[in-house]
């Protein structure tokens, strides 16, 4: 099988999964004729899609390597075919353990976190917030005080987007015509979402139901836009698709290694663009909007809560591998994340979704893996250079573990 044939078959296979579960293809910017061809096919059988993925995996070692179709490209496609084979088994009704599901989807192995780390995070939160009374009540009061009024949300998003765009474009050039449209939405299981539409254009939806907080908004805009998802899509479309004809990069599939890499990258976006001392920068932007913001406290609170990231993955393991009662999982989320019942059950919507249930691991393991890779870079390699590789190269988790 020639590389072009393999890649075409991979793209068709990915598009067929969208016929089974709408939204499985997060983005497709390739040849519209491929999408039309799949739309004209009979509704696919998940078991047959697994067989197709396995057939392509078996053929992959025989595909000729060269300057264009390198071993790294073959490894990338192989990891994604393994993810699709697992998805096909799941859609066909096979009982796949949650740890195995995450491994096959995202090329990582997960385990439950350490409650002692969570207790230490609570102690640091207690110090950052000060005051007296139950920690959960003080955390909730802090979050309430930080809520952005719905009528101010749009202008705050635009202010941070503009400031980040100017800074990011200076470090990571983007085509002049790249653009983002922001929308405020409701009734979604996520906080924000990037819809990449191709030709260097994105729509970013922000969920107003979650009462966006001042300390989270800079991170959300960086995550979805600059230098997060939008920037990565643009750089890869320009460098890999237009520049190197790597057509496998024209499709972005949910529950594949590229998602873990993308979410880890996006969770590092504010750190890469601004650095660890982002509070003072955000304070100035809010001041220009006439809003008061304690950037120093926000940094301390954010640093403490970052150590609680594993709690969400623990909850998924409790729900899907340990088959714990839903109310037990809600109580676990409330205890460690210091959220109320309503917020915990909102999180459970994401953890229970057939499409998204494993996706929490992309944030937890993605950030852990990529932050470690960035922080252990050689002394002569700058943060900008290291993060730029994540934006520009089609890396997978196993590749980072060997670099």
Secondary structure, 3 states (H helix, E strand, C coil): CCHHHHHHHHHHHHHHHHHHCCCCEEEECCCHHHHHHHHCCCCCCHHHHHHHHHHHHHHHCCCCCCCCCCHHHHHHHHHHHHHHHHHHHHHCCCCCCHHHHHHHHHCCCCCCCCHHHHHHHHHHHHHHHCCCCCHHHHHHHHHHHCECCHHHHHHHHHHHHHHHHHHHHHHCCCCCCCEEEEEEECCCCCCEEEEEEECCEEEEEEEHHHCCEHHHHHHHHHHHCCCCHHHHHHHHHHHHHHHHCCHHHHEEECCCHHHHHHHHHHHCHHHHHCCCCCHHHHHHHHHHCCCCCCHHHHHHHHHHHHCCCHHHHHHHHHHHCCCCCHHHHHHHHHHHHCCCHHHHHHHHHHHHCCCCCCCHHHHHHHHHHHHHHHHCCCCCCCHHHHHHHHHHCCCCHHHHHCC
